[in-house]
Amino acid sequence: MGQIEGVGWQLASFVADSLEPSVGQQVTSTDLWRAYCDWCRGRHRVPIAEGIFAESILELSRTIGLADHWRGGNVYFSDVQIREV
């Protein structure tokens, strides 16, 4: 099993709070990491390490059916955008 078991609830909350469907849009894993750090700050939480985040968000995305692909050393998630706050 992956890292998602220990951090799954936090990442699932982040995804539910921060992402919204948007056909034709893409979000990079780097953009998600930055949004996640902002999300944690707003909740007075300590973010998980970036490497664990990257592995776990990829695993979560595949669990929930979020399309992803690699390009130029970065993972892109399709048909979503980061919700404006």
C-alpha positions as CSV (number, residue, x, y, z in Angstrom):
1,M,0.0,0.0,0.0
2,G,1.1,3.6,-0.5
3,Q,1.5,6.7,1.6
4,I,-2.2,7.5,1.1
5,E,-3.3,5.4,4.1
6,G,-1.7,7.9,6.6
7,V,-2.5,11.1,4.8
8,G,-5.5,10.2,2.7
9,W,-8.1,12.0,4.8
10,Q,-6.1,15.2,4.6
11,L,-5.5,15.0,0.9
12,A,-9.1,14.0,0.2
13,S,-10.2,17.1,2.2
14,F,-7.8,19.3,0.3
15,V,-9.1,18.0,-3.1
16,A,-12.7,18.4,-2.1
17,D,-12.0,22.0,-0.8
18,S,-9.7,23.1,-3.5
19,L,-10.4,21.5,-6.9
20,E,-13.3,21.9,-9.2
21,P,-14.1,20.4,-12.6
22,S,-13.1,22.5,-15.6
23,V,-13.1,20.8,-19.0
24,G,-10.0,21.5,-21.0
25,Q,-8.0,22.9,-18.0
26,Q,-4.9,21.3,-16.5
27,V,-3.2,21.7,-13.1
28,T,0.4,20.6,-12.5
29,S,1.5,18.7,-9.4
30,T,3.6,21.7,-8.6
31,D,0.5,24.0,-8.7
32,L,-1.3,21.5,-6.5
33,W,1.6,21.4,-4.0
34,R,1.6,25.2,-3.7
35,A,-2.2,25.3,-3.3
36,Y,-2.0,22.5,-0.7
37,C,0.6,24.4,1.4
38,D,-1.7,27.5,1.3
39,W,-4.6,25.3,2.3
40,C,-2.6,23.9,5.2
41,R,-1.6,27.4,6.4
42,G,-5.2,28.5,6.4
43,R,-6.0,25.6,8.7
44,H,-3.0,25.9,10.9
45,R,-1.7,22.4,9.8
46,V,1.7,21.3,8.9
47,P,1.9,20.1,5.3
48,I,3.3,16.7,4.5
49,A,6.7,16.6,2.7
50,E,6.6,17.4,-1.0
51,G,7.7,14.0,-2.1
52,I,5.1,12.2,0.0
53,F,2.5,14.7,-1.3
54,A,3.5,14.0,-4.9
55,E,3.2,10.2,-4.5
56,S,0.0,10.4,-2.5
57,I,-1.8,12.9,-4.7
58,L,-1.0,10.7,-7.7
59,E,-2.3,7.6,-6.0
60,L,-5.4,9.5,-4.8
61,S,-6.1,10.9,-8.3
62,R,-6.1,7.4,-9.7
63,T,-8.4,6.2,-7.0
64,I,-11.0,8.9,-7.7
65,G,-10.6,8.7,-11.5
66,L,-8.8,12.0,-12.0
67,A,-6.9,11.9,-15.3
68,D,-3.2,12.4,-15.2
69,H,-0.2,12.4,-17.6
70,W,3.5,13.2,-17.5
71,R,5.1,16.0,-19.5
72,G,8.5,17.5,-19.0
73,G,9.1,15.9,-15.6
74,N,5.8,17.1,-14.2
75,V,2.4,15.4,-13.7
76,Y,-0.6,17.2,-15.2
77,F,-4.1,16.6,-14.0
78,S,-6.7,17.1,-16.6
79,D,-10.2,18.8,-16.6
80,V,-9.8,20.4,-13.2
81,Q,-8.7,23.8,-11.8
82,I,-7.8,25.1,-8.4
83,R,-10.8,26.8,-6.9
84,E,-10.4,30.5,-6.4
85,V,-10.9,31.5,-2.7
